[in-house]
């Protein structure tokens, strides 16, 4: 879709006022032709002809024309400002809604800095062109054409002398446009990198300070900033090479007016009034030509920004609702099944032929090394990704057949990277159900061993800060767990939820999870044996495959990888194990 057509489509709701603005912008140049006509009359008939009775009416009309033109210009600006802000609103909401519908791959492929550049500077650049550039192009073109026609009507010879240099100005502008076309796309890309670097540094400020790497980060940002500056300078240097040509040719037209106008006036080919009209209107020909370079500058920026926004809006998520997706109001039973599921990401196979079955109310635990596919299994259940092959079923239905909202509202999930909103504790816990009573919020925090909230300055009304700054890792994990429990999910996925809490707190949380007052199937992902030993079934993953499965006791008896992990974590050597075995035998 062409950028101009795209802008027009996104002006929905504000098109009429923008069209009215354009209509007024087309009228304003015509008013610039009226006063020169009155000037001719003032000079030829009043000053030269002596018809003094025309002085007051002529001056009055000139004042009225100027006032009317100013009012029309004011109305045009008011209309274009309101319609452009409407466009910004439409675009921001459209982009934001589009982001909310995207799957996890979209946010993996696009950096936060790039997305924020789209939401801010790219949309602002589109607005700038809508407010100034588009209107100025139409206005300048009409002003130039109407002034040229006016010149030809008065004296075609004088008109030809005036506009003889315009083809050279258009040629210089055309060459300039070709040279800067790709520069602004690269400029926008470097701005995106600059924003990404700044955003990452803000989020990772603790890591930077922990390693005392402020100087390194300043140097890295300086390199990105300098790259942006150099690219910007390159664009400006190209403009500066063409600006003297365009400016010189444009100013030469003023000299041409005086030169040829003087000759025609001496030869009595034109009257003094004609000369005054030509001279006072010469800017109407030179000014549009002088603005051509800057307008093309802004247009190239517009094309770069609009193209980027359009390309992002054209991205379609791989994970979408099926045409006849199943919507269900009743809570799920909580049955989970994987049938020969495999998954590849970026050319690397992460899961290989994984199968397991979890009955409603059971607890399944997943263990394994980093990259073994534990978190991916959780993401496949919530359908953040779709399996490459095989089936992922919830309540006997392939997750691809469930309505996404229905599926995810039946799953409570805590992730490895805990995220808390810059809101109150109450707002974070009740995020999945904003109508939740305060008593229920308190109950969920107790289940998650988050009683520390009561000791906070303002209790449940305490603002936890952006990303939970001010809370320890364990405190953030417990608030996240309370948030997952608050929706009373039929399926609860805990991804390293208690990794940052002490053993006593972990034991308390496990006891609370075993005595929930609602039916719940639990999937626990953990590295600590203490977190999974009570599970109905434990899967040990290695290289994307299920290497071992069984209960804690069964896996200990099997003397495999789980057993080796248990020995390490329990600090059991051969002598200790022999003693334990003898105690069990006796």
C-alpha positions as CSV (number, residue, x, y, z in Angstrom):
1,X,0.0,0.0,0.0
2,X,1.3,3.4,-0.9
3,X,2.2,5.6,2.1
4,X,-0.2,8.4,1.1
5,X,-3.1,6.0,0.7
6,X,-2.1,4.4,4.1
7,X,-2.2,7.8,5.8
8,X,-5.6,8.5,4.3
9,X,-7.0,5.2,5.6
10,X,-5.7,6.0,9.1
11,X,-7.3,9.4,9.1
12,X,-10.7,7.7,9.6
13,X,-12.9,9.9,11.7
14,X,-10.9,13.1,10.8
15,X,-11.0,13.0,7.0
16,X,-13.7,15.7,6.6
17,X,-11.8,18.3,8.6
18,X,-8.5,17.4,6.8
19,X,-10.3,17.8,3.4
20,X,-11.7,21.2,4.6
21,X,-8.2,22.2,5.6
22,X,-6.9,21.2,2.2
23,X,-9.7,23.2,0.5
24,X,-8.8,26.3,2.5
25,X,-5.1,25.7,1.8
26,X,-5.9,25.8,-1.9
27,X,-7.9,29.1,-1.4
28,X,-5.2,30.9,0.5
29,X,-2.7,31.1,-2.5
30,X,-5.4,32.7,-4.6
31,X,-5.8,35.5,-2.1
32,X,-2.1,36.4,-2.6
33,X,-3.0,37.4,-6.2
34,X,-5.6,39.9,-5.2
35,X,-3.5,42.5,-3.5
36,X,-1.0,42.8,-6.4
37,X,-4.0,43.6,-8.6
38,X,-5.0,46.3,-6.2
39,X,-1.4,47.6,-6.1
40,X,-1.5,47.9,-9.9
41,X,-4.7,50.0,-9.5
42,X,-3.2,52.0,-6.7
43,X,-0.1,52.9,-8.7
44,X,-1.5,53.3,-12.2
45,X,-4.8,55.1,-11.4
46,X,-4.2,56.8,-8.0
47,X,-0.5,57.7,-7.9
48,X,0.0,58.1,-11.6
49,X,-3.5,58.8,-12.9
50,X,-4.5,61.1,-9.9
51,X,-7.8,59.3,-9.2
52,X,-7.6,60.1,-5.4
53,X,-11.2,59.0,-4.7
54,X,-10.0,55.4,-5.3
55,X,-7.3,55.6,-2.6
56,X,-9.5,54.8,0.5
57,X,-11.6,52.0,-1.1
58,X,-8.5,50.3,-2.6
59,X,-6.5,50.4,0.7
60,X,-9.6,49.2,2.6
61,X,-10.0,46.3,0.2
62,X,-6.3,45.4,0.5
63,X,-6.7,45.3,4.3
64,X,-9.8,43.2,4.1
65,X,-8.1,40.7,1.8
66,X,-5.1,40.5,4.2
67,X,-7.4,39.9,7.1
68,X,-9.5,37.3,5.3
69,X,-6.3,35.5,4.2
70,X,-5.0,35.5,7.8
71,X,-8.3,34.1,9.1
72,X,-8.4,31.4,6.5
73,X,-4.8,30.5,7.3
74,X,-5.7,30.3,11.0
75,X,-8.7,28.0,10.3
76,X,-6.5,25.8,8.1
77,X,-3.9,25.5,10.9
78,X,-6.5,24.7,13.5
79,X,-8.1,22.0,11.3
80,X,-4.9,20.4,10.3
81,X,-3.6,20.3,13.9
82,X,-6.8,18.6,15.2
83,X,-6.9,16.1,12.3
84,X,-3.2,15.3,12.7
85,X,-3.6,14.6,16.4
86,X,-6.5,12.4,15.4
87,X,-4.2,10.5,13.0
88,X,-1.6,10.1,15.8
89,X,-4.3,8.7,18.1
90,X,-5.5,6.3,15.5
91,X,-2.0,5.2,14.6
92,X,-0.8,4.7,18.1
93,X,-3.9,2.7,19.1
94,X,-3.7,0.7,15.9
95,X,0.0,-0.1,16.4
96,X,-0.6,-0.9,20.1
97,X,-3.5,-3.2,19.4
98,X,-1.4,-4.9,16.7
99,X,1.4,-5.5,19.2
100,X,-1.1,-7.0,21.7
101,X,-2.2,-9.6,19.1
102,X,1.3,-10.7,18.2
103,X,2.9,-13.9,19.3
104,X,6.3,-14.4,21.1
105,X,8.3,-14.5,17.9
106,X,7.3,-10.9,17.1
107,X,8.9,-9.6,20.3
108,X,11.9,-11.9,19.8
109,X,12.5,-10.5,16.3
110,X,11.9,-6.8,17.1
111,X,13.9,-5.0,19.8
112,X,12.1,-2.8,22.4
113,X,14.1,0.2,21.2
114,X,12.9,-0.3,17.6
115,X,9.3,-0.7,18.7
116,X,9.5,2.5,20.8
117,X,11.0,4.4,17.9
118,X,7.9,3.4,15.9
119,X,5.6,4.5,18.6
120,X,7.3,7.9,19.1
121,X,9.5,9.4,16.4
122,X,8.1,7.5,13.4
123,X,4.5,8.5,14.2
124,X,5.6,12.0,15.0
125,X,7.3,12.2,11.6
126,X,4.1,11.1,9.9
127,X,2.2,13.8,11.8
128,X,4.8,16.5,10.8
129,X,4.3,15.7,7.2
130,X,0.6,15.7,7.5
131,X,0.6,19.1,9.3
132,X,3.3,20.9,7.3
133,X,4.8,19.1,4.3
134,X,1.7,17.8,2.5
135,X,-0.2,21.1,3.0
136,X,2.9,23.1,2.1
137,X,3.4,21.1,-1.2
138,X,-0.1,21.8,-2.3
139,X,0.0,25.4,-1.2
140,X,3.4,26.1,-2.8
141,X,2.4,24.3,-6.1
142,X,-0.8,26.3,-6.3
143,X,1.0,29.5,-5.4
144,X,3.6,29.0,-8.0
145,X,1.1,28.0,-10.8
146,X,-1.3,30.8,-10.0
147,X,1.5,33.4,-9.8
148,X,2.9,32.2,-13.1
149,X,-0.5,32.3,-14.8
150,X,-1.0,35.8,-13.4
151,X,2.3,36.9,-14.9
152,X,1.4,35.5,-18.3
153,X,-1.9,37.3,-18.2
154,X,-0.2,40.7,-17.5
155,X,2.8,40.3,-19.8
156,X,3.9,36.9,-21.2
157,X,7.4,38.2,-22.2
158,X,8.1,39.3,-18.6
159,X,6.6,36.0,-17.4
160,X,9.0,34.0,-19.5
161,X,12.0,36.0,-18.3
162,X,10.8,35.4,-14.7
163,X,10.4,31.6,-14.9
164,X,13.3,30.8,-17.3
165,X,15.4,29.5,-14.5
166,X,12.8,27.2,-12.9
167,X,13.7,24.0,-15.0
168,X,17.2,24.2,-13.6
169,X,15.8,24.4,-10.1
170,X,13.6,21.4,-10.7
171,X,16.5,19.4,-12.1
172,X,18.7,20.1,-9.1
173,X,15.9,19.1,-6.8
174,X,15.3,15.9,-8.7
175,X,19.0,15.0,-8.5
176,X,19.0,15.8,-4.8
177,X,16.0,13.6,-4.2
178,X,17.8,10.6,-5.8
179,X,20.9,11.0,-3.6
180,X,19.1,11.2,-0.2
181,X,16.4,8.5,-0.9
182,X,18.3,5.7,1.0
183,X,20.1,7.9,3.5
184,X,17.1,8.5,5.6
185,X,16.2,4.8,5.9
186,X,19.7,4.2,7.3
187,X,19.3,7.2,9.6
188,X,16.1,5.8,11.0
189,X,17.8,2.4,11.5
190,X,20.6,4.1,13.5
191,X,18.1,6.0,15.6
192,X,16.4,2.7,16.4
193,X,19.8,1.2,17.5
194,X,20.4,4.3,19.7
195,X,17.1,4.0,21.4
196,X,17.6,0.2,21.9
197,X,20.9,0.8,23.5
198,X,19.4,3.5,25.9
199,X,16.4,1.2,26.7
200,X,18.6,-1.8,27.5
201,X,20.9,0.3,29.7
202,X,18.0,1.7,31.7
203,X,16.6,-1.8,32.3
204,X,20.1,-3.3,33.0
205,X,21.3,-0.4,35.2
206,X,21.8,-2.8,38.2
207,X,24.1,-5.0,36.2
208,X,26.0,-2.1,34.8
209,X,26.6,-0.7,38.3
210,X,27.4,-4.2,39.8
211,X,30.2,-4.6,37.3
212,X,31.3,-0.9,37.5
213,X,30.9,-0.7,33.7
214,X,29.5,2.8,33.5
215,X,32.5,4.0,31.4
216,X,32.1,1.1,29.0
217,X,28.3,1.8,28.5
218,X,29.0,5.5,28.0
219,X,31.5,4.6,25.3
220,X,29.1,2.1,23.7
221,X,26.3,4.7,23.7
222,X,28.7,7.3,22.4
223,X,29.6,5.1,19.4
224,X,25.9,4.6,18.5
225,X,25.2,8.3,19.0
226,X,28.2,9.2,16.9
227,X,27.0,6.8,14.1
228,X,23.6,8.6,14.1
229,X,25.4,12.0,14.1
230,X,27.6,11.0,11.1
231,X,24.6,9.7,9.1
232,X,22.7,12.8,9.9
233,X,25.6,15.0,8.9
234,X,25.9,13.1,5.7
235,X,22.3,13.9,4.8
236,X,22.8,17.5,5.8
237,X,26.1,17.8,3.7
238,X,24.3,16.6,0.6
239,X,21.6,19.2,1.2
240,X,24.3,21.9,1.8
241,X,25.8,21.0,-1.6
242,X,22.5,21.5,-3.4
243,X,21.2,24.3,-1.2
244,X,23.5,27.1,-2.8
245,X,22.4,26.0,-6.3
246,X,18.7,26.1,-5.5
247,X,19.0,29.2,-3.3
248,X,21.2,31.0,-5.9
249,X,18.8,30.2,-8.8
250,X,15.8,31.2,-6.7
251,X,17.3,34.5,-5.7
252,X,18.4,35.1,-9.3
253,X,14.7,35.3,-10.2
254,X,14.4,38.3,-8.0
255,X,17.3,39.9,-9.9
256,X,15.6,38.9,-13.1
257,X,12.5,40.7,-12.1
258,X,14.3,43.9,-11.4
259,X,16.5,43.7,-14.5
260,X,13.8,42.8,-17.1
261,X,11.1,44.7,-15.3
262,X,13.3,47.8,-15.5
263,X,13.9,47.3,-19.2
264,X,10.2,46.8,-19.9
265,X,9.3,49.7,-17.8
266,X,11.8,52.0,-19.6
267,X,10.5,50.8,-22.9
268,X,7.0,51.4,-21.7
269,X,6.1,47.7,-22.4
270,X,4.6,47.5,-18.9
271,X,3.1,50.2,-16.7
272,X,4.6,51.2,-13.3
273,X,1.6,49.3,-11.7
274,X,2.5,46.1,-13.6
275,X,6.1,46.4,-12.4
276,X,4.9,46.8,-8.8
277,X,2.6,43.8,-9.1
278,X,5.4,41.7,-10.6
279,X,7.9,42.8,-8.0
280,X,5.5,42.3,-5.0
281,X,4.6,38.8,-6.3
282,X,8.0,37.6,-7.2
283,X,8.3,35.8,-3.8
284,X,5.3,33.7,-4.8
285,X,7.5,32.1,-7.5
286,X,10.8,32.0,-5.7
287,X,9.7,30.9,-2.3
288,X,8.0,27.6,-3.4
289,X,11.2,26.8,-5.3
290,X,13.4,27.6,-2.4
291,X,11.3,25.2,-0.2
292,X,11.5,22.3,-2.6
293,X,14.7,20.9,-1.1
294,X,13.6,21.0,2.5
295,X,10.2,19.5,1.6
296,X,11.8,16.6,-0.2
297,X,14.0,16.2,2.9
298,X,11.0,15.8,5.1
299,X,9.3,13.6,2.5
300,X,12.2,11.1,2.5
301,X,12.0,11.0,6.3
302,X,8.2,10.4,6.0
303,X,8.7,7.5,3.5
304,X,11.3,5.9,5.8
305,X,9.1,6.2,8.9
306,X,5.8,5.2,7.2
307,X,7.4,2.2,5.5
308,X,8.7,0.9,8.8
309,X,5.3,1.4,10.5
310,X,3.5,-0.3,7.6
311,X,6.0,-3.2,7.6
312,X,5.4,-3.9,11.3
313,X,1.6,-3.6,10.9
314,X,1.7,-6.1,8.0
315,X,3.3,-8.7,10.2
316,X,0.9,-11.5,11.1
317,X,1.3,-13.7,14.1
318,X,1.9,-17.4,13.5
319,X,-0.2,-18.2,16.5
320,X,-3.8,-17.2,15.8
321,X,-7.3,-18.3,16.5
322,X,-8.7,-21.0,14.2
323,X,-11.8,-20.1,12.2
324,X,-14.1,-22.1,14.4
325,X,-12.1,-21.7,17.7
326,X,-13.8,-23.3,20.7
327,X,-15.0,-20.8,23.3
328,X,-16.0,-22.2,26.7
329,X,-17.3,-20.3,29.7
330,X,-16.9,-23.2,32.1
331,X,-13.5,-23.8,33.7
332,X,-11.3,-26.5,32.2
333,X,-10.9,-29.8,33.9
334,X,-7.1,-29.4,33.7
335,X,-6.1,-32.5,31.7
336,X,-2.8,-32.0,29.7
337,X,-1.4,-34.3,27.1
338,X,1.6,-34.1,24.8
339,X,1.6,-36.6,21.8
340,X,5.0,-36.9,20.0
341,X,5.7,-33.2,20.2
342,X,8.7,-31.8,18.5
343,X,9.7,-28.1,18.1
344,X,12.5,-26.3,16.4
345,X,13.6,-22.7,16.9
346,X,16.0,-20.8,14.7
347,X,17.1,-24.1,13.0
348,X,17.8,-25.8,16.4
349,X,15.6,-28.7,17.5
350,X,14.6,-27.9,21.1
351,X,12.0,-30.7,21.7
352,X,12.2,-34.2,20.2
353,X,9.2,-36.5,20.2
354,X,8.0,-35.6,23.7
355,X,4.9,-37.4,25.1
356,X,3.3,-37.4,28.5
357,X,-0.2,-37.3,30.1
358,X,-1.3,-35.4,33.2
359,X,-4.7,-36.2,34.6
360,X,-6.9,-33.4,36.2
361,X,-5.6,-32.5,39.6
362,X,-2.2,-34.2,39.3
363,X,1.1,-32.5,39.6
364,X,3.8,-32.9,36.9
365,X,7.3,-31.7,37.5
366,X,9.9,-31.0,34.9
367,X,13.6,-31.0,35.5
368,X,16.6,-30.8,33.2
369,X,19.6,-28.7,32.3
370,X,19.5,-25.3,30.7
371,X,18.1,-25.4,27.2
372,X,16.5,-28.9,27.7
373,X,13.0,-27.5,26.8
374,X,11.4,-27.2,30.2
375,X,10.1,-23.6,29.7
376,X,9.2,-24.3,26.1
377,X,6.7,-27.1,27.2
378,X,5.0,-24.5,29.4
379,X,4.9,-22.0,26.5
380,X,3.4,-24.7,24.2
381,X,0.6,-25.4,26.7
382,X,-0.3,-21.7,26.9
383,X,0.2,-21.6,23.1
384,X,2.8,-18.8,23.0
385,X,4.3,-21.0,20.3
386,X,2.8,-23.8,18.2
387,X,4.4,-27.2,18.1
388,X,6.3,-28.1,14.9
389,X,4.9,-31.6,14.9
390,X,2.7,-33.7,17.2
391,X,-0.2,-32.5,19.4
392,X,-0.6,-30.5,22.6
393,X,-4.0,-31.2,24.1
394,X,-5.8,-29.6,27.0
395,X,-8.9,-31.3,28.2
396,X,-8.6,-33.6,25.1
397,X,-8.7,-30.7,22.6
398,X,-5.7,-29.6,20.6
399,X,-4.7,-26.2,21.9
400,X,-4.8,-24.9,18.3
401,X,-8.6,-25.5,18.4
402,X,-9.2,-23.5,21.6
403,X,-10.0,-19.8,21.5
404,X,-6.8,-18.2,22.8
405,X,-8.6,-16.1,25.4
406,X,-10.5,-19.1,26.7
407,X,-7.3,-21.2,26.8
408,X,-5.1,-18.6,28.6
409,X,-7.7,-17.5,31.1
410,X,-7.7,-21.1,32.4
411,X,-4.0,-21.1,32.9
412,X,-2.2,-19.4,35.8
413,X,1.5,-18.9,35.0
414,X,4.6,-17.6,36.6
415,X,7.6,-17.1,34.5
416,X,11.4,-17.3,35.1
417,X,11.7,-13.6,34.6
418,X,9.3,-12.1,37.0
419,X,7.6,-8.9,35.7
420,X,5.6,-6.6,38.0
421,X,3.9,-3.5,36.8
422,X,4.5,-0.1,38.2
423,X,1.4,-0.3,40.3
424,X,0.3,-1.2,43.8
425,X,0.7,-4.7,45.2
426,X,-3.1,-5.0,45.1
427,X,-3.1,-4.0,41.4
428,X,-0.4,-6.5,40.5
429,X,-2.1,-9.4,42.4
430,X,-5.5,-8.6,41.0
431,X,-4.2,-8.1,37.4
432,X,-6.1,-11.1,36.1
433,X,-9.3,-10.1,37.8
434,X,-9.7,-6.4,38.5
435,X,-13.0,-6.9,40.4
436,X,-11.4,-9.1,42.9
437,X,-12.3,-8.3,46.6
438,X,-9.5,-7.1,48.8
439,X,-10.1,-10.1,51.1
440,X,-9.4,-12.5,48.2
441,X,-6.2,-10.6,47.3
442,X,-5.0,-11.0,50.9
443,X,-5.8,-14.7,50.8
444,X,-3.8,-15.2,47.7
445,X,-0.8,-13.4,49.1
446,X,-1.0,-15.7,52.2
447,X,-1.1,-18.8,50.0
448,X,2.0,-17.5,48.2
449,X,3.8,-16.7,51.5
450,X,3.8,-13.0,50.7
451,X,2.8,-11.8,54.2
452,X,5.7,-9.3,54.0
453,X,3.3,-7.0,52.2
454,X,1.6,-6.2,55.5
455,X,4.9,-4.7,56.7
456,X,5.3,-2.5,53.6
457,X,4.9,1.3,54.1
458,X,1.3,1.4,52.7
459,X,0.5,-2.3,52.8
460,X,-1.3,-3.5,49.7
461,X,-1.4,0.1,48.3
462,X,2.3,0.3,48.2
463,X,3.6,1.1,44.7
464,X,6.2,-1.6,43.9
465,X,7.9,0.5,41.2
466,X,8.7,-0.3,37.6
467,X,9.6,-4.0,37.1
468,X,9.3,-4.5,40.9
469,X,12.4,-2.3,41.8
470,X,12.7,-2.2,45.6
471,X,11.6,-5.8,46.1
472,X,13.9,-8.8,46.5
473,X,13.9,-11.6,44.0
474,X,12.0,-13.9,46.4
475,X,9.4,-11.2,47.1
476,X,8.7,-10.6,43.4
477,X,8.3,-14.3,42.9
478,X,5.8,-14.6,45.7
479,X,3.7,-11.6,44.4
480,X,3.8,-13.2,40.9
481,X,2.6,-16.5,42.4
482,X,-0.2,-14.7,44.2
483,X,-1.2,-13.1,40.9
484,X,-1.3,-16.6,39.2
485,X,-3.4,-18.0,42.1
486,X,-5.8,-15.1,42.1
487,X,-7.6,-16.2,39.0
488,X,-8.2,-19.7,40.5
489,X,-6.8,-21.4,37.4
490,X,-7.6,-25.1,36.5
491,X,-4.0,-25.3,35.3
492,X,-1.2,-23.7,37.2
493,X,2.3,-23.5,35.7
494,X,5.2,-22.6,38.0
495,X,8.4,-21.9,36.2
496,X,11.2,-21.7,38.8
497,X,8.8,-19.9,41.1
498,X,10.5,-20.7,44.3
499,X,14.1,-20.5,43.1
500,X,14.8,-17.3,45.1
501,X,13.0,-18.2,48.3
502,X,14.4,-20.0,51.4
503,X,13.7,-23.6,52.1
504,X,11.2,-22.9,54.9
505,X,9.2,-20.6,52.7
506,X,9.3,-23.1,49.8
507,X,8.0,-25.8,52.1
508,X,5.1,-23.5,53.2
509,X,4.2,-22.7,49.6
510,X,4.2,-26.4,48.6
511,X,1.9,-27.2,51.5
512,X,-0.5,-24.4,50.5
513,X,-0.5,-25.5,46.9
514,X,-1.4,-29.1,47.9
515,X,-4.4,-27.8,49.8
516,X,-6.0,-25.3,47.3
517,X,-9.7,-24.9,47.7
518,X,-10.2,-25.3,43.9
519,X,-9.4,-28.1,41.5
520,X,-6.0,-27.4,39.9
521,X,-3.5,-29.3,37.7
522,X,0.0,-28.2,38.5
523,X,3.1,-28.1,36.2
524,X,6.2,-27.4,38.2
525,X,9.5,-26.5,36.5
526,X,12.4,-26.4,38.9
527,X,16.1,-27.2,39.4
528,X,15.8,-28.2,43.1
529,X,14.8,-31.7,44.1
530,X,13.0,-30.2,47.1
531,X,10.6,-28.4,44.7
532,X,9.5,-31.5,42.8
533,X,9.8,-34.5,45.1
534,X,6.1,-34.4,46.0
535,X,4.9,-34.4,42.3
536,X,2.8,-37.3,41.0
537,X,5.2,-37.6,38.1
538,X,8.7,-36.2,37.4
539,X,10.1,-35.8,33.9
540,X,13.8,-35.4,33.5
541,X,14.6,-33.8,30.1
542,X,17.9,-34.1,28.3
543,X,18.5,-32.5,24.9
544,X,14.8,-32.1,24.3
545,X,13.9,-35.7,25.1
546,X,12.3,-37.3,28.1
547,X,15.3,-39.2,29.5
548,X,13.5,-40.4,32.7
549,X,10.0,-40.4,34.2
550,X,8.5,-41.5,37.4
551,X,7.9,-40.5,41.0
552,X,10.8,-39.3,43.2
553,X,11.2,-42.7,44.8
554,X,11.0,-44.5,41.5
555,X,13.7,-42.3,40.0
556,X,16.0,-42.7,43.0
557,X,15.7,-46.5,42.6
558,X,16.4,-46.2,38.9
559,X,19.9,-44.8,39.7
560,X,19.9,-42.6,36.6
561,X,20.4,-38.9,36.0
562,X,17.8,-37.8,38.6
563,X,19.5,-40.0,41.2
564,X,22.9,-38.4,40.4
565,X,21.3,-34.9,40.7
566,X,19.7,-35.9,44.1
567,X,23.1,-37.1,45.4
568,X,24.7,-33.7,44.5
569,X,22.0,-31.6,46.0
570,X,21.6,-33.8,49.1
571,X,25.4,-34.0,49.6
572,X,25.2,-37.8,49.7
573,X,28.5,-39.7,49.2
574,X,28.9,-43.5,49.0
575,X,29.4,-43.8,52.7
576,X,26.3,-41.8,53.6
577,X,24.2,-43.6,51.1
578,X,25.3,-47.0,52.5
579,X,24.3,-45.8,56.0
580,X,20.9,-44.6,54.8
581,X,20.3,-47.9,53.0
582,X,21.1,-49.8,56.2
583,X,18.7,-47.6,58.2
584,X,15.9,-48.2,55.7
585,X,16.6,-51.9,55.7
586,X,16.4,-52.1,59.5
